[in-house]
């Protein structure tokens, strides 16, 4: 629990809070990008190089852009006239607190079941690669199938739009 | 003597750092490296702006800048003073914090990419195990800054230019990554220093650079196309085409912020050429085994400047591609060819050393190029142009 960890988690939490509290939707998307960057830095602080850089490459480089495009191409980008906070904010707060309590309890419970490790295992990219095609090859193939289905779906959606325009 | 010249910057850094107490030495070493990068590459940028304007001028049968200094060499100083003293205009309806941060994010992300490039023997700022992945992560962050610049200016042309630029950058990012994966497959590592070390051997006189293999040549050409598109450089510069979009996403920037965008674009060009040199052209290794007495950093920077010269040459020669043409090109031609290149690389690796792998791999790549080229041209009607008038 070092100083670096506190600073990085402060950055991530500040970004996430700004993403829900700011008025301008595009500002919220950019604050979410800052939260992603904070998460990536937390991964790097834990010496998970591949996870950290992949987080930056995928989340900041692609997902953030996707979110921003979605905001700009739909009509939600204007600030709503009657404010951003809903009327039943108390119920929302209670539900969020309950979810946080359940997640926190689950995480803290599982900390006792992990084997007590004396040294931090150094996971290189090579180890990740070997694990992906060795032990975790079935999840890898399922994810590949999912991505293929998504690509085919995108092509079909775009194609139907072209035919309707004709 | 040769060793000293080769390692002269490393020895200089060690000597300078030796003056400090040993507790501060690691930090001082890193800081010295950072200062060196921040001084050298903007100086190269200044030199490149003159070369570009003179080169483009010569290609277009005119002289280029020749007023300021001998052969116009002091022109960047004049440009720098001009951009520093210009009034910084921010539109009144623009989103001020995002408008201010966009060039900052761009320049920071681009400078970070230089940290993993091996510029000579033992001359990397940070020797990371996943160096290539770090480089691409920093490249992906530049897209956010392009969008921020276009959106915050509250200008329809800027927003349109930014959307086009982002779409183009995302499409060609996939091509860039996949063409580099072929190199990673053969070297077996993501670390850029190890990739250069794998290319640093010679069979007789000729080097083992990856560009001299069939898959390497195809990969390098696709990497070069993707690099030109990633840095919004002609013939892919529709997002900043002057005749179509005023100046695209940096329309509303004046003075030093515009200079920062300009700096960011050229530095991105340097760093992507540096990465291409590292992956395909052997990094800092000499082209022939008898030329190894020339220092390694000299070879790296000359290959870098050669790539920049080719960029300038392409800008002066080729016409601009339209947005739908360049997107079609990326998704329908270059990306399938990149995937084929991955398979050919695997075939190369598993056929083993010998003449068979050269013949088979070259044959597959050339056949695929011809077939896909013909298939792409099938539906275009190359006849006399027919006009439709409003009735």
Interface residues (C-beta under 8 A of the other chain):
Chain A: X24 X26 X27 X30 X33 X49 X50 X53 X54 X56 X57 X60 X61 X62 X64 X65 X68 X69 X72 X124 X125 X126
Chain B: X95 X98 X128 X129 X130 X133 X134 X136 X137 X138 X139 X140 X141 X143 X144 X147 X148 X151 X159 X163 X166 X170 X173 X189 X190
